């Protein structure tokens, strides 16, 4: 997903860009202080969301929005402004929303979670975890293939833990319920972890896994995940839920019950 940010004040642009990076860590974000540079870039690069300051010297954000709509009729325009007097004129370009200055990450998140034209995150996210139904992991819409079936189950369980770390003993107990812990089992688990990190590295996403001496976890804000969004009430995630969660794994039943309770 490509996101544009425009503000002729560098300090305000830096703040807005930082919030976009926090809310949409898997997106490609491009920041501009000059409308002409933004439009030059947008003309040749598909963009899904544009955060535009309204009041600027020269070409204002309303004119930029109209030009962007000519390129991409369904681009989500989110105006960023300290002034309310432009509201009636802004309606002409059917914006997705507004953020009042000073910008906050919470305000950016609210607008992203309620886009006028929802973005297909499965195809645009650097890493998208589909947990509803059967588990699948995608990089820019392409399923990630691991060397071992158990590697896929390993990353699924780490995602299920929602950022909580787990040690080798705990992983062995979950992934091989029927087997007694042993040196051979831990050696195989280390092989799976290497496969996980190497495969993610090939997709440019090995930074989603945090491996420490006492455990391993995922960094949740670097992953787009339907279940994470569901628990936050994100509309497209709620609509994607039909009562099944990581259906191929028995250990997922606890989280499945929690989701059903919150549905």
C-alpha positions in Angstrom: 0.0 0.0 0.0 1.3 3.5 -0.8 0.4 6.4 1.4 1.0 10.1 0.6 1.5 12.9 3.1 1.6 16.6 2.2 2.3 19.6 4.4 4.4 22.6 3.6 5.6 22.8 7.3 8.4 20.4 7.7 7.8 19.9 11.5 4.1 19.1 10.9 5.0 16.8 8.1 7.5 14.9 10.3 4.9 14.5 13.0 2.3 13.3 10.5 4.8 10.9 8.8 5.7 9.4 12.2 2.1 8.7 13.0 1.5 7.1 9.6 4.5 4.9 10.1 3.2 3.8 13.5 -0.3 3.1 12.4 0.6 1.6 9.0 4.1 0.1 9.5 3.8 -2.2 6.4 2.9 0.6 4.1 5.2 2.6 1.8 4.8 6.2 2.9 6.0 9.1 0.8 6.1 12.6 2.4 6.2 15.9 0.4 6.3 19.6 1.3 5.5 20.7 -2.3 2.2 19.8 -4.0 3.8 19.7 -7.4 6.3 17.0 -6.3 3.5 14.9 -4.8 1.4 15.1 -8.0 4.5 14.3 -10.1 5.0 11.2 -8.0 1.4 10.2 -7.8 0.9 10.4 -11.6 3.1 7.3 -12.1 2.5 5.5 -8.8 -0.8 4.0 -7.6 -1.7 5.4 -4.2 -4.5 4.3 -1.8 -4.5 7.0 0.9 -3.4 10.7 0.9 -3.1 12.8 4.0 -3.3 16.4 2.8 -2.8 19.7 4.6 -5.5 22.1 3.3 -4.0 25.5 3.9 -0.6 25.9 2.1 1.2 28.5 0.1 0.4 28.3 -3.6 -1.7 25.2 -4.5 -3.8 24.3 -1.5 -4.8 20.8 -0.4 -8.3 21.0 -2.0 -6.8 21.5 -5.4 -4.3 18.7 -4.8 -7.2 16.4 -3.8 -9.1 17.1 -7.0 -6.0 16.4 -9.1 -5.4 13.1 -7.2 -9.1 12.1 -7.8 -8.5 12.6 -11.5 -5.6 10.0 -11.3 -7.4 7.6 -8.9 -11.1 8.2 -8.4 -11.2 5.8 -5.3 -8.1 7.2 -3.5 -8.9 7.9 0.2 -8.4 11.6 0.8 -7.9 12.6 4.4 -7.6 16.3 5.0 -5.3 17.5 7.8 -6.1 21.0 9.0 -6.3 23.4 11.9 -9.2 25.2 10.3 -12.8 24.1 9.9 -14.0 26.8 7.4 -13.0 24.6 4.4 -15.4 21.8 5.3 -18.2 22.7 2.8 -15.7 23.1 -0.1 -13.9 19.9 0.9 -17.1 17.9 0.5 -16.9 18.4 -3.3 -14.1 15.9 -3.5 -15.8 13.4 -1.2 -13.0 12.9 1.3 -12.6 9.9 3.5 -12.2 12.0 6.6 -10.5 14.7 8.5 -7.7 15.0 11.1 -7.4 18.2 13.1 -4.0 19.6 14.0 -1.9 18.9 16.0 -1.9 15.4 14.5 -2.1 12.4 16.8 -1.5 8.8 16.0 -4.9 8.0 17.5 -6.6 10.3 15.0 -4.7 8.8 12.1 -5.6 5.3 13.2 -9.3 6.2 13.5 -9.3 7.5 9.9 -7.4 4.5 8.6 -9.8 2.1 10.2 -12.8 3.8 8.6 -11.7 4.5 5.1 -14.3 5.6 2.5 -12.8 3.1 0.1 -11.4 0.1 2.1 -8.0 -1.1 1.0 -7.4 -4.7 0.2 -4.7 -5.2 2.8 -4.1 -8.8 1.8 -2.6 -7.6 -1.5 -1.0 -4.4 -0.3 0.5 -5.3 3.1 4.1 -6.3 3.4 3.0 -9.0 5.8 -0.7 -10.0 6.1 -1.7 -12.8 8.5 -5.0 -14.4 7.6 -6.3 -16.2 10.7 -10.0 -16.5 9.9 -10.7 -19.9 8.4 -7.4 -21.6 7.8 -4.1 -19.7 8.6 -2.1 -18.2 5.7 0.7 -15.7 5.7 1.1 -13.3 2.7 3.7 -10.9 1.5 2.1 -8.3 -0.8 -0.7 -10.7 -1.6 1.6 -13.7 -2.4 1.4 -16.7 0.0 4.7 -17.3 1.9 5.9 -20.9 1.4 8.0 -22.4 4.2 10.4 -25.4 3.8 8.7 -27.3 6.6 4.9 -27.5 7.4 5.8 -27.0 11.1 7.4 -23.7 10.4 4.1 -22.4 9.2 2.5 -23.6 12.4 5.3 -22.0 14.4 4.6 -18.5 13.0 0.9 -19.1 13.3 1.3 -19.8 17.0 3.5 -16.8 17.5 0.9 -14.6 15.9 -1.8 -16.2 18.0 0.2 -15.1 21.1 -0.2 -11.5 20.0 3.3 -10.4 20.8 3.9 -12.4 24.0 7.2 -14.2 24.0 7.6 -18.0 24.5 10.6 -20.1 25.2 11.8 -23.4 23.6 10.1 -25.6 26.2 6.8 -23.9 25.8 7.0 -24.2 22.0 7.8 -27.8 22.1 4.9 -28.5 24.4 2.4 -26.7 22.0 3.8 -27.9 18.7 4.3 -31.5 19.7 1.7 -32.2 22.3 2.1 -36.0 21.9 5.9 -36.1 22.2 8.1 -35.8 25.3 10.5 -32.9 25.3 14.0 -34.0 24.2 17.3 -32.7 22.9 16.3 -33.9 19.4 13.0 -32.1 19.5 14.7 -28.8 20.5 17.3 -29.3 17.7 14.4 -29.7 15.2 12.7 -26.6 16.7 15.9 -24.6 16.2 15.9 -25.7 12.5 12.3 -24.5 12.2 13.2 -21.1 13.6 16.1 -20.8 11.2 13.7 -21.7 8.3 11.2 -19.1 9.6 13.7 -16.3 9.7 15.4 -17.2 6.4 12.0 -17.4 4.6 10.8 -14.1 6.1 14.1 -12.5 5.1 13.5 -13.5 1.5 10.3 -11.5 1.7 12.0 -8.6 3.4 10.2 -9.2 6.6 12.4 -11.0 9.1 12.0 -7.9 11.3 8.6 -9.1 12.3 10.2 -11.8 14.6 12.0 -10.9 17.8 14.3 -13.6 19.0 16.0 -13.3 22.4 17.9 -15.7 24.6 14.8 -16.4 26.7 12.2 -16.5 24.0 10.8 -15.6 20.6 7.8 -13.4 19.6 6.3 -11.4 16.8 6.2 -7.6 16.7 2.5 -7.1 16.2 2.6 -3.6 14.8 4.6 -4.8 11.8 1.9 -7.3 10.8 -1.5 -6.7 9.4 -3.7 -9.4 10.9 -7.5 -9.9 10.7 -7.8 -11.1 14.2 -5.8 -8.2 15.7 -8.1 -5.8 13.8 -11.2 -7.7 14.9 -10.3 -7.3 18.6 -10.0 -3.5 18.0 -13.4 -3.4 16.2 -11.9 -2.5 12.7 -14.9 -2.9 10.4 -13.3 -4.9 7.6 -11.9 -7.3 10.1 -15.2 -7.8 11.8 -16.9 -8.4 8.5 -14.3 -11.0 7.6 -15.1 -13.2 10.6 -17.4 -16.1 10.0 -16.8 -18.1 13.2 -13.6 -19.9 12.3 -10.1 -19.1 13.5 -6.9 -21.0 12.4 -9.1 -24.0 11.9 -6.2 -26.4 11.2 -4.6 -26.1 14.6 -6.1 -27.6 17.8 -4.2 -25.2 20.1 -6.1 -22.3 18.4 -9.4 -23.3 20.1 -8.8 -21.0 23.1 -8.5 -17.9 21.0 -11.4 -19.1 18.7 -13.6 -19.2 21.8 -12.5 -15.7 22.9 -13.3 -14.3 19.4 -16.7 -16.0 19.4 -17.5 -14.4 22.8 -16.6 -11.0 21.4 -18.5 -11.4 18.2 
